[in-house]
Amino acid sequence: DARPKASLVELVRSLPRSYWLYAAAGACVYGAIVPWLVLGAKLLQRKYGVSLALADRLMLMPEAAIVVFCPPLGIAVDRRRPHVRRKLRWAALGALAFPLSLGIVALGARLPAAVPTAALAVGWSVFNTMYWAALTDLLPSESLSLGAGLLGGALNLLPSFLPTVLAVAAPDRALLAIAACGLAGAALIGRCAAVVE
């Protein structure tokens, strides 16, 4: 091939705006789930007075929900073939489970600890399925590997340091920070849905 090869900078700059919104949204949502998985048991103990054993079992719910809910959701997406905007809107709705569920925990609502944890788990499943189902719609096939590589870095950016920072914060502040990450993710994925072709 006689055509000149594009530089890495040129390739990165060629990725569409919708992809960058998508990556930023994912970074925020992963910046919410990982600190929750790391610190959630301690926060549930403090806010609800549950035992460490029960808090640990509740912390299994988000990942267990992925095992239960993501395959049928994935099958539904494959069968219905929704437009990327619809996938992104569903992902945004799933991400809203973070601020709603963690707001319930922060406010100490008189609900069992399992209720907000289960709501977060279902939202995480919906977000995960719809988020990943949208990736190939956002990038041209020749940029898919580059986009996936950049996305891997983006998704691990906040989780690489946020749990350590929040571990020393007051429980309510940690909950609000985690909820804010989820809310920012929902807003960014909603914006992505608005600008995607």
C-alpha positions in Angstrom: 0.0 0.0 0.0 1.6 3.3 -1.2 -0.5 5.6 1.0 1.3 7.2 3.9 0.4 5.7 7.3 -1.4 8.0 9.7 0.4 8.8 13.0 -1.1 7.7 16.3 -2.0 11.3 17.1 -3.9 11.6 13.8 -5.7 8.3 14.4 -6.7 9.3 17.9 -7.9 12.7 16.6 -9.9 11.0 13.9 -12.2 9.2 16.4 -15.7 10.7 16.5 -16.9 13.0 19.2 -19.6 10.5 20.2 -16.8 8.0 21.0 -15.1 10.4 23.4 -18.4 11.1 25.2 -18.9 7.3 25.3 -15.4 6.7 26.8 -15.8 9.5 29.3 -19.2 8.1 30.4 -17.8 4.6 30.8 -14.9 6.1 32.8 -17.4 7.7 35.2 -19.6 4.7 35.6 -16.6 2.4 36.2 -15.4 5.1 38.5 -18.6 4.5 40.5 -18.8 0.7 40.5 -15.2 -0.1 41.4 -15.1 2.1 44.5 -18.5 0.8 45.5 -17.3 -2.8 45.2 -14.2 -2.0 47.2 -15.8 0.2 49.9 -19.5 -0.7 49.8 -19.4 -3.4 52.6 -17.8 -0.9 55.0 -20.3 1.8 53.9 -23.3 -0.6 54.3 -22.0 -1.6 57.8 -21.8 2.1 58.9 -25.1 3.2 57.4 -27.3 0.2 58.1 -25.5 -1.5 61.0 -25.4 -4.8 59.2 -22.8 -7.4 59.9 -19.6 -7.7 57.8 -20.8 -11.1 56.6 -24.1 -9.7 55.3 -22.5 -6.6 53.8 -20.0 -8.8 52.0 -22.8 -11.0 50.6 -24.7 -7.9 49.4 -21.5 -6.7 47.6 -21.8 -9.8 45.4 -25.1 -8.6 44.0 -23.8 -6.3 41.2 -21.5 -9.0 39.7 -24.1 -11.7 40.2 -26.7 -9.6 38.5 -24.5 -9.4 35.4 -24.3 -13.2 35.3 -28.1 -13.4 35.6 -29.4 -10.4 33.5 -26.8 -9.6 30.9 -27.2 -12.8 28.7 -30.9 -12.4 28.3 -30.5 -8.6 27.7 -27.8 -9.4 25.1 -30.1 -11.8 23.4 -32.9 -9.2 23.3 -30.5 -6.7 21.8 -29.3 -9.1 19.2 -32.8 -10.0 18.2 -34.3 -6.5 18.2 -31.2 -4.7 16.8 -32.1 -1.4 18.3 -30.5 1.8 17.0 -27.3 2.9 18.8 -29.3 5.8 20.3 -31.7 3.5 22.0 -28.8 1.4 23.4 -27.2 4.5 24.8 -30.4 5.7 26.3 -30.8 2.4 28.1 -27.2 2.5 29.2 -27.9 6.0 30.7 -31.0 4.7 32.4 -28.9 1.9 33.9 -26.2 4.4 35.1 -28.9 6.4 36.9 -29.2 3.5 39.3 -25.9 4.6 40.9 -27.0 8.1 42.1 -30.5 6.8 43.0 -29.4 3.8 44.9 -26.4 5.4 46.7 -28.6 8.4 47.5 -30.9 6.1 49.3 -28.0 4.7 51.2 -26.5 8.1 52.0 -29.9 9.4 53.2 -30.3 6.4 55.4 -33.8 5.6 54.0 -35.7 3.1 56.0 -35.3 0.3 53.5 -33.3 -2.9 54.0 -29.8 -2.6 52.7 -30.6 -5.2 50.1 -33.1 -2.8 48.3 -30.6 -0.1 47.1 -28.0 -2.7 46.5 -30.3 -4.8 44.3 -31.4 -1.7 42.4 -27.8 -0.8 41.8 -27.1 -4.3 40.6 -29.9 -4.3 38.1 -28.8 -0.9 36.8 -25.2 -2.0 36.5 -26.4 -5.0 34.4 -28.5 -2.8 32.1 -25.6 -0.3 31.7 -23.1 -3.0 31.0 -25.1 -4.8 28.4 -26.2 -1.7 26.5 -22.8 0.1 26.9 -20.8 -2.7 25.3 -23.5 -3.4 22.7 -23.0 0.2 21.4 -19.2 0.2 21.0 -19.2 -1.3 17.4 -21.8 1.2 16.3 -19.7 4.2 17.4 -16.4 3.4 15.6 -15.5 2.5 12.1 -14.2 -1.0 11.9 -10.7 0.2 11.0 -10.5 2.1 14.4 -12.2 -0.6 16.6 -9.0 -2.0 18.1 -7.6 1.5 18.8 -10.9 2.5 20.3 -11.0 -0.6 22.4 -7.5 0.0 23.7 -8.2 3.6 24.6 -11.4 2.6 26.2 -9.6 0.1 28.4 -7.4 2.8 29.7 -10.3 5.2 30.2 -12.4 2.7 32.1 -9.5 2.0 34.5 -8.5 5.6 35.1 -10.8 6.5 38.1 -10.8 2.9 39.5 -7.0 3.0 39.7 -7.0 5.7 42.4 -10.6 6.7 43.6 -11.0 3.8 46.0 -7.9 4.8 47.9 -8.9 8.4 48.0 -12.5 7.6 49.2 -11.3 5.1 51.8 -10.3 7.9 54.0 -13.3 10.1 53.4 -16.4 10.3 55.6 -19.0 7.7 54.6 -21.5 10.2 53.4 -18.8 12.0 51.3 -17.7 8.7 49.8 -21.2 7.8 48.9 -21.9 11.2 47.3 -18.6 11.0 45.3 -19.5 7.5 44.0 -23.1 8.7 43.2 -21.7 11.8 41.5 -19.5 9.6 39.2 -22.6 7.5 38.3 -24.6 10.6 37.6 -21.9 12.1 35.5 -21.7 8.8 33.5 -25.4 8.9 32.9 -25.3 12.5 31.7 -22.4 11.8 29.4 -23.9 8.7 27.9 -27.1 10.6 27.4 -25.2 13.4 25.6 -23.5 10.7 23.5 -27.0 9.4 22.5 -27.9 12.9 21.5 -24.9 13.5 19.2 -24.5 10.1 17.6 -25.4 9.7 14.0 
